[in-house]
Amino acid sequence: MKAADFRRQEILGWPEHKLQAEVIKLAQQLGWRHYHTHDSRRSVPGFPDLVMVCPGTGVLLFRELKREGEYPTPEQREWLSWLEGAGQDVGVWRPRDWLDGRVQERLRADASRR
């Protein structure tokens, strides 16, 4: 197996916490601020994993993070729908979105607007 193929398989196998760590690391490097509820057991079910704001741009993102093959729960879909209905930028990111550069492109594009 080539190194690139190995890396691809590694990324596609990331658990949610690994994807979250990579998203937060890049976001912080680019000047984003983020919020994540570390222990959601006493919170309202379904709120997105990450809320990110890019200071000086007016950009606010709500993102649910999922491993490959997993989908948002009904409560998570409901929150995303409510937030989108309120005009917010919502979405679900998976390891494949990191692999194809979609996550990095979005964070960098908004950060460059400062």
N, C-alpha and C positions, 0 to 999 in steps of 0.2 A: 504494500500500500504506500502510495506517495505521501509525502508530508502534508500536502494541501488536502488530500482526501481524508487523512487522519484528523486534521484540524476541523474540517467540515463536519465529520462525524462527532467529534468532541463537542463542538458548539451545538449541534442539533440535539445532543443528549443533555444539555445543561438543565438542571433543575431550576425552578423559579427563582430561588434565592441567588443563584449564580448570575442569572440574567439581570436580576435587580441590582446586584453589586456592580456589574459592568455598566449598566445604564447610569447609576448614581455616580460612579467614578468619572465617566465621561462628562456628565452634566456638570459636576463640580469643577472639572478642569476648564469647562467653557463658561463658567460664571453663573450657571443656573442655581436656583435654590430649590430644595425639595422637601416634601413631607411624606413620611410613611408611618403608619400606625404599627408599632412593633409587636404589640399584643392585642389583637382585635377581639379577644374573647368577651370583653365587656362593652364592645362597640356595636352599633347597629350593623347587622350583616350586609355584606355586599359592597361597601364603599371601596372605590378603586385603590389599588396598591400604592400608586404614586400620584402625588399632586406636585407639579413642577411649574415654577414661574421663572421667566427669563427677565431679570430686572432691566428696566429701560426700554423694553420692547412692547409691553402690554400683552405678551404671550403667556397663556396659562394652559397647561396640559393636564388632563386626567387620564392615567393609563392603568389598565389592568394588565398584569403580567401572567403569562401562562407557559407551561412547558409544552413541547410539541405533543399534539394529540389530545390536549385538554381544552375544554371550553368553559367560558364563564358560567357560573351558577345562575339560576333564575334571579336571585337577589342582585347579583353583580350586573346582569343584563338590565335589570330594572333601574339601578343607579345610573348606569351609562346612558340609558334612554332619558331619564329625568334630566341629567346634566346636559345632554345634547339638546334636549327640548328647551333648555334655558340658554342656549347659544354657546355652550362650552365646547372645547375641542377635546373629544374623547376617543379612545381606541384601545385595542388589545395588541400588545407586542409579545411575540414569541421569539425563541432563539433564531428561527429562520429570518426574522426581520433584522436581527443583528447581523447574521451571516450575509444577507444581501445588501447590507449597508443602509437600509431604510431608517433605522433608529439613529445612526450616527449622522446621516444626511439631514434629518429633521432637526436634531439638536444643534448642529453646526449652522444650518441656514438661519434659524431664529437667532442664535447668538451673534451672528454676523450683522444683524440689523441694528445692533447698538451703536 
